[in-house]
Amino acid sequence: MAWVNLVWLALLVWGACGAVVYAGRKLWSLETTLRVHLVAAPIFAFLAAAFHAALAPAFDPLQRAAVLVGIIVALDAFVIAPFAERSWAMFRSVMGTWLPFLAMLASAWLAGLLPS
């Protein structure tokens, strides 16, 4: 059940990040949207990982973080880029893609290392 919960949490984080980007594009410039996303994404990942750590404390923190972010990367690569964006340009953006992925990985790992 821990794996199922982790997949659902990854989908939730992915959706929350998508909502930030979608709303941000309506409200702000692309630069501001990417900055807000860069702050929000690791917060969402931290909260999801902390929640999962409470549900499955024996789960390895690094594995949890890697799976959480790996699912998000896969969804961006196989859903967002080809179908929503119709371009792979998002993967050329360090601030728009790679820094949020890295920040999510670090924050999710940290959440798993904190004492419960």
Summary of the structure (lengths in Angstrom):
residues: 116
radius of gyration: 14.0
end to end distance: 19.5
largest distance: 42.5
contacts: 376
relative contact order: 0.18
helix: 87%
strand: 0%
